[in-house]
């Protein structure tokens, strides 16, 4: 099931071939450590990224709740899909990724 968590990417801070750190706003969730994101909402571009770190208020956290922002580190493939694009109106369009949280134990 895709859609139990959604993050809006505001800024890509640092990216390598297998890891990306981004400033996000949680739209649906919460999004927890271990959440797996598999789709970019509007473009339907496939990605394979897992949350490996969340920092809120300069402290590590286990989740980011809807309406809140955080610095999130994702590991996997598809980081190039997270950069905001310029839309038809010439304005920047924010990327939204959809995914699922890990099963609760």
C-alpha positions as CSV (number, residue, x, y, z in Angstrom):
1,X,0.0,0.0,0.0
2,X,1.5,3.3,-1.0
3,X,0.3,6.4,0.7
4,X,0.5,5.9,4.5
5,X,3.2,8.6,4.5
6,X,3.8,11.7,2.3
7,X,6.7,14.1,2.4
8,X,6.9,17.4,0.5
9,X,10.6,18.1,-0.4
10,X,11.5,21.8,0.1
11,X,15.2,21.6,-0.4
12,X,17.9,19.1,-1.2
13,X,20.8,19.8,1.2
14,X,23.2,17.1,0.1
15,X,23.1,14.2,-2.3
16,X,25.3,11.3,-3.3
17,X,24.6,8.3,-5.6
18,X,22.9,6.4,-2.7
19,X,21.9,8.9,-0.1
20,X,20.1,12.3,0.0
21,X,19.4,14.7,2.9
22,X,16.4,16.9,2.4
23,X,14.3,19.5,4.2
24,X,10.7,18.2,4.2
25,X,7.3,19.0,5.4
26,X,5.2,16.0,6.4
27,X,1.8,16.0,4.6
28,X,0.6,12.6,5.8
29,X,1.9,10.3,8.3
30,X,3.7,10.4,10.6
31,X,6.7,9.4,8.6
32,X,8.9,7.2,10.8
33,X,12.5,5.9,10.6
34,X,12.5,3.0,8.2
35,X,9.6,4.4,6.1
36,X,10.0,3.3,2.4
37,X,9.2,5.8,-0.3
38,X,8.5,4.3,-3.7
39,X,6.7,7.0,-5.8
40,X,6.9,10.7,-6.7
41,X,3.3,11.8,-6.5
42,X,2.6,13.9,-9.5
43,X,5.1,12.5,-12.0
44,X,4.6,8.9,-10.9
45,X,8.4,8.5,-11.1
46,X,9.5,5.3,-9.3
47,X,12.0,5.7,-6.5
48,X,13.4,3.3,-3.9
49,X,14.3,5.4,-0.8
50,X,14.2,4.5,2.9
51,X,14.3,7.0,5.8
52,X,17.5,6.4,7.7
53,X,17.6,9.7,9.7
54,X,15.3,12.4,11.0
55,X,16.4,15.6,12.7
56,X,13.9,18.0,14.3
57,X,14.9,21.1,16.2
58,X,18.6,20.0,15.9
59,X,18.0,16.7,17.6
60,X,17.6,13.2,16.2
61,X,14.0,12.0,16.2
62,X,12.2,8.7,15.3
63,X,9.3,10.4,13.3
64,X,8.0,13.6,11.8
65,X,4.3,14.4,12.2
66,X,1.9,15.9,9.6
67,X,2.3,19.7,9.4
68,X,5.8,19.6,10.8
69,X,9.2,20.0,9.1
70,X,12.4,18.1,9.5
71,X,15.8,17.3,8.0
72,X,15.4,13.8,6.6
73,X,18.1,11.4,5.3
74,X,17.0,8.9,2.7
75,X,19.1,6.0,1.3
76,X,18.5,4.1,-1.9
77,X,17.9,5.0,-5.5
78,X,16.0,7.9,-7.1
79,X,17.5,10.9,-5.3
80,X,17.6,12.8,-8.7
81,X,13.8,12.8,-8.7
82,X,13.6,14.9,-5.5
83,X,14.8,18.2,-6.9
84,X,12.0,20.7,-7.3
85,X,11.1,21.4,-11.0
86,X,10.0,24.5,-12.8
87,X,6.3,24.1,-13.8
88,X,4.4,25.4,-16.8
89,X,3.8,28.8,-15.1
90,X,7.5,29.3,-14.5
91,X,7.1,28.7,-10.8
92,X,9.0,26.1,-8.7
93,X,6.9,23.0,-8.2
94,X,7.6,21.1,-4.9
95,X,8.1,17.3,-5.2
96,X,5.9,15.1,-3.0
97,X,7.0,11.5,-2.3
98,X,4.6,8.8,-1.2
99,X,5.4,5.7,0.8
100,X,4.7,3.4,3.7
101,X,5.9,3.2,7.3
102,X,7.5,0.0,8.6
103,X,5.2,-2.4,10.3
104,X,4.9,-1.6,14.0
105,X,6.3,-4.3,16.3
